[in-house]
Amino acid sequence: MKFVRFGQAGQEKPGIIDNDGKVRDLSSIVQDITGAVLAGSLQQALKGVELASLPLVADGVRLGPCVAEVGNFIAVGLNYADHATETDATIPREPILFNKARSCIVGPYDDVVLPPDSVKSDWEVEIAFVISKKASYLTEAEALDYVGGYFICNDVSEREYQLEREGQWVKGKCCPTFGPIGPWLVTPDEVGDPQKLSLWLEVNGERLQNSSTSNMIFSIRTLVSYISQYMILEPGDIVTTGTPPGVGLGMKPTRFLKRGDTMRLGVEKLGVQEQKVV
């Protein structure tokens, strides 16, 4: 199943994509799309429901972030060896973890706003997922049972803030609008193996990132297990898993976002995002 949230920012309603690719209103069945709801009650409630019987949402309605009530927003750095190489970074022996702020989350087609003094803002297409059950000290064998669904994240990053100012990476990762997620939250049964998905990103129509999740250093199964050794993962926590090569920081000469640019990015089976840079 593909779930969405639609409507004005802060007033989104839950929806589902029907067999014709149309958005149907789920408000009569569930209050919102959250990690806890994905634990089983939502799909159970939809058993026997004919999607065509649900109210049709008008074409062109804004799609918001595909997950509501996000708890922790965890990110993984340098999870593709060729991305580490292009940025002159050491290939990690263990997953590199950092946080993005929940306040940076926006919808998949919302504008990305550059900070007033930004000079090195960058793009990063990633596959992300939401946790649906409380998870602690998981084995890799059981890890994927705690994933409620997958979606696209653009881990927008201000490289000067991230790398040239003292402290941790979070300075360059948490600016408002630096976390578009969606358009869909796709359930694991529809995704299949999350390590066999192509992902790509274009800036102004030029394909700059083009890879596969099979190239990850640490798989999603490994990441869920690993993170759960260091913190309790709660329903509604989201994790974005790292980007492949092709970012502006890795280009020679480097290239960064400017006002008026358009980013378009996609992950196989998870849809396409598009953001204008303002």
C-alpha positions in Angstrom: 0.0 0.0 0.0 1.0 3.6 -0.6 0.0 6.1 2.0 0.1 9.9 1.7 -0.8 13.0 3.7 -2.5 15.8 1.8 -3.7 19.3 2.4 -2.3 22.6 3.7 0.8 22.5 5.9 -0.1 21.7 9.4 -3.6 20.5 8.4 -2.8 17.4 6.4 -5.2 14.5 6.2 -4.4 10.8 5.7 -4.8 9.3 2.3 -4.0 6.2 0.2 -3.1 5.8 -3.5 -5.7 3.7 -5.3 -5.2 1.3 -8.2 -5.5 4.2 -10.7 -2.9 6.3 -8.9 -5.5 8.6 -7.4 -5.5 9.9 -3.8 -8.3 8.6 -1.7 -9.3 10.2 1.7 -8.7 7.9 4.7 -10.1 10.3 7.3 -13.1 8.1 8.0 -10.8 5.2 8.8 -7.8 6.6 10.6 -6.9 10.0 12.1 -3.4 10.2 10.5 -0.5 8.2 9.1 1.9 7.6 12.1 4.4 5.0 13.0 2.1 3.6 15.7 -0.8 3.3 13.3 1.4 1.4 10.8 2.1 -1.2 13.4 -0.9 -3.1 12.2 -4.1 -1.3 13.0 -4.2 0.6 9.7 -3.8 -2.3 7.4 -6.2 -4.3 9.6 -8.8 -1.6 9.3 -8.5 -1.5 5.5 -9.2 -5.2 5.1 -12.3 -5.6 3.0 -12.5 -1.9 2.2 -13.0 -1.1 -1.5 -10.6 1.8 -2.2 -12.9 3.1 -4.9 -15.6 3.7 -2.2 -13.4 6.2 -0.4 -13.7 9.9 -1.2 -11.6 11.0 -4.1 -9.1 13.8 -3.4 -8.9 16.5 -6.1 -6.0 16.4 -8.5 -3.2 18.9 -7.7 -3.8 19.0 -3.9 -0.6 19.5 -1.9 1.1 16.4 -0.6 2.6 16.9 2.9 5.3 14.9 4.7 4.2 11.2 4.5 4.6 10.5 8.2 2.9 12.4 11.0 4.1 12.7 14.7 7.7 12.0 13.8 9.8 11.3 17.0 13.5 11.1 16.4 14.9 11.9 13.0 18.1 9.8 12.6 20.5 10.0 9.7 23.3 7.9 8.5 26.4 9.4 7.0 28.9 8.1 4.3 26.9 4.9 3.7 28.1 4.5 0.1 31.8 3.9 -0.4 32.0 5.9 -3.6 30.3 8.9 -1.9 32.9 8.7 0.9 35.6 8.6 -1.7 34.3 11.6 -3.7 34.2 13.7 -0.6 37.7 12.7 0.5 36.3 11.0 3.6 37.4 7.7 5.2 35.1 4.8 4.5 33.5 4.0 7.8 33.9 0.7 9.7 30.7 1.3 11.6 27.6 3.4 10.7 28.0 7.1 11.2 24.9 8.4 13.0 23.7 12.0 13.4 20.4 13.8 13.9 18.2 16.0 11.7 15.7 18.2 13.4 12.0 17.4 13.1 11.4 21.0 12.3 13.3 20.6 9.0 10.6 18.2 7.6 8.5 19.4 4.7 6.5 17.9 1.9 8.0 16.3 -1.2 7.1 19.2 -3.5 7.5 22.1 -1.0 10.2 24.7 -1.7 13.7 24.3 -0.2 14.6 27.6 1.5 18.3 28.5 1.5 19.5 30.1 4.8 20.3 33.8 4.3 24.1 33.3 4.4 24.2 29.9 2.8 27.0 29.4 0.2 27.4 25.6 0.1 23.9 24.0 0.3 23.9 20.5 -1.3 21.5 17.8 -2.4 21.3 14.1 -1.2 18.8 11.6 -2.5 18.2 8.8 0.1 15.9 6.0 0.9 14.4 6.4 4.4 12.1 4.4 6.6 9.8 4.7 9.7 9.8 2.5 12.8 6.5 1.0 13.7 7.3 -1.0 16.9 9.4 -0.2 19.9 12.9 -1.6 19.2 15.8 -2.2 21.4 18.8 -4.5 21.0 17.5 -6.1 17.9 19.3 -8.8 15.9 19.6 -8.3 12.2 17.4 -11.3 11.6 14.4 -9.5 13.2 15.2 -5.9 12.3 13.1 -5.5 9.2 10.0 -6.6 11.2 10.2 -3.2 12.9 10.0 -1.1 9.7 6.6 0.2 9.0 7.3 1.6 5.5 9.8 3.3 3.2 9.9 6.7 1.5 12.3 9.2 -0.2 14.2 11.8 1.8 16.2 14.6 0.3 18.9 15.1 3.0 19.6 18.7 2.1 22.9 19.8 3.7 24.8 23.1 4.1 28.4 22.0 3.8 30.0 25.1 5.2 27.9 24.7 8.3 28.4 21.0 8.4 32.2 20.8 7.8 33.8 24.2 8.3 32.3 25.4 11.5 33.2 23.7 14.7 31.0 21.0 16.3 28.9 18.3 14.8 27.3 17.7 11.4 23.9 18.7 12.7 24.6 22.4 12.1 24.4 21.8 8.3 21.6 19.3 8.4 18.8 20.9 10.4 17.9 24.2 8.6 14.1 24.7 7.9 13.0 22.8 4.8 16.2 20.6 4.8 14.2 17.4 5.1 11.6 16.8 2.4 10.0 13.3 2.8 7.5 11.5 0.6 5.5 11.6 -1.6 4.4 8.1 -0.5 5.0 5.9 2.5 5.1 2.5 0.9 4.5 -0.6 3.0 7.3 -3.3 3.1 5.2 -5.9 1.4 5.0 -3.7 -1.7 8.7 -2.7 -1.6 10.1 -6.2 -1.3 13.9 -6.2 -0.9 14.9 -2.6 0.0 18.5 -3.3 -1.1 17.5 -3.7 -4.8 16.2 -0.3 -5.6 17.5 2.3 -8.0 17.8 5.9 -6.8 18.6 9.1 -8.7 18.6 12.9 -8.5 18.6 15.7 -11.0 19.3 19.4 -10.7 17.8 21.6 -13.4 17.2 18.4 -15.5 20.8 17.2 -15.3 21.2 13.7 -13.8 23.8 14.0 -11.1 23.2 11.0 -8.8 22.4 7.6 -10.2 22.9 4.5 -8.1 21.3 1.6 -6.3 20.6 0.7 -2.7 22.6 -2.5 -3.3 25.7 -0.3 -3.1 25.1 0.7 0.6 27.9 -0.2 2.9 25.5 -1.0 5.7 22.1 -2.4 4.7 18.8 -1.2 6.2 18.6 -4.5 8.2 22.0 -3.8 9.6 21.2 -0.2 10.4 18.0 -1.0 12.3 19.8 -3.5 14.4 22.9 -1.3 14.9 21.0 1.8 15.9 18.9 -0.2 18.4 22.0 -1.1 20.3 22.5 2.6 21.2 19.0 3.9 21.7 15.4 2.7 21.9 13.7 3.2 18.6 10.1 4.3 19.0 7.1 4.1 16.6 7.3 7.2 14.5 11.1 7.5 14.6 12.4 7.9 11.0 15.8 7.0 9.6 17.4 8.2 6.4 20.1 6.0 5.2 22.8 7.9 3.3 23.3 9.1 -0.2 25.2 7.8 -3.2 27.9 9.7 -5.1 27.1 12.8 -7.2 26.7 15.5 -4.6 27.9 19.0 -5.2 30.6 18.7 -2.5 32.2 15.9 -4.5 32.4 17.7 -7.8 35.6 19.3 -9.1 35.1 22.2 -9.0 32.4 22.0 -6.3 28.9 23.0 -7.2 26.1 24.0 -4.8 22.5 25.0 -4.9 21.4 28.5 -5.9 18.1 30.2 -5.8 15.9 29.2 -8.8 17.4 25.7 -9.1 15.0 22.7 -9.3 15.8 19.4 -7.7 14.0 16.3 -8.9 14.7 12.9 -7.3 13.4 9.4 -7.1 13.7 6.0 -5.6 12.4 2.9 -7.4 8.9 2.0 -6.1 8.8 5.0 -3.8 7.8 7.8 -6.3 9.4 11.1 -7.2 10.0 14.4 -5.4 10.6 17.8 -6.8 11.6 21.0 -5.0 12.4 24.5 -6.1 15.2 26.3 -4.3 14.2 29.7 -3.0 
